[in-house]
Amino acid sequence: MTPLRTIKVAGLATFGLAAATTVMAEPLVIYTPQAEDRTAEIEKLAEAELGIELEFVNMGGGAVYDRVLAERNNPQADVIFGLIDFLTAGLKREGLLEPYTLEALDGLPDMYKDPDGYFYGYRQTPITVSYNADLLSEDEAPKAWEDLANPEWEGKFMIGALTWQTTRAILAGLFTRQIDENGEMTDAGWDWFADFYNNAVIYEDGMNRAEMMASGKNVISLNHFLGVQRDAEDGGYNYVYVNTTGGTPIVVERNAILKGTDQMDEALAFLEFIQSVDFQVWNAETFGVIPVHPDAIAQSPDDVRSNATLLDPQPIDWDLMAEKLDGWLERIQLDLL
């Protein structure tokens, strides 16, 4: 295995880095599924602190995965930023990542570290069931993900494209509920998925999820934690998260270095910055996201600390999902959509 690389970036604790004094002729190219408005803020902060030029390329998580595979023999990016568990594990399995380590990883729980050193988490995101509390009562709302296949929810919730990493995280949680002891999908499980997709509204360009939730065309939202909050704010309605029976999928956005990069030192400097407790606290204060480092959680705003324990996590075998998910998604695409 390639030896782990490490770098110490002076002054990180105070965002006073001086790792480079001149801007590089070529930017550090970063593929990310993170929201473009957020990466614009992160880019501005990181460039000022690191003194290196960054180029974020934003696309869906599945699209990041597919693009890196397609560029296997001619890599175009240096870093993966904020890709969820099983997609990052899939790139590792394909031999497309470079192992590394950082001083900023000290104190990070093992559950957020790849045991072979190929990727590390920096934030966690519950993938939730919520409802419009102005139109639906707690008694009326679904109690478990499984309930969404019941006839009363036909046309009442929306799910995104299969390439979206939030959709893939939702489906990973749903597949986990329908597999047998050998990790295989059951016939009853596929029947359940047929009913689920019969009920679901598939998101298409031009749809406005916030308006649909506010109007009652949908009353159930399947979305990541902060996406629910943004839609409710945009639509002007109240929402409630469901602490679902069997738990809520908690995905961890991971960071990795792509094999073939010719900017290893710059990649390490960027990731040292991103993995730092100080950046995770800034991220929590600025965007309300939930960090993974215990020290960052402890220093985050009260609401973020509360959100870190609001929902019971659903156990998911992400390595199994990395192995099986593409085939299961293909069956959904061919048979259910």
Secondary structure, 3 states (H helix, E strand, C coil): CCCCECCCCCCHHHCCCCCCCCCCCCCEEEEECCCHHHHHHHHHHHHHHHCCCEEEEECCHHHHHHHHHHCCCCCCCCEEEEEEHHHHHHHHHCCCEECECCHHHCCCCHHHECCCCCCEEEEEEEEEEEEECCCCCCCCCCCCHHHHHCHHHCCCEEECCCCCHHHHHHHHHHHHCCECCCCCECHHHHHHHHHHHHHEEECCCCCCHHHHHHHCCCCEEEEEHHHHHHHHHHHCCCEEECCCCCCECEEEEEEEEECCCCCHHHHHHHHHHHHCHHHHHHHHHHHCCEECCHHHHHHCCHHHHHHCCCCCECCCCHHHHHHHHHHHHHHHHHHHC
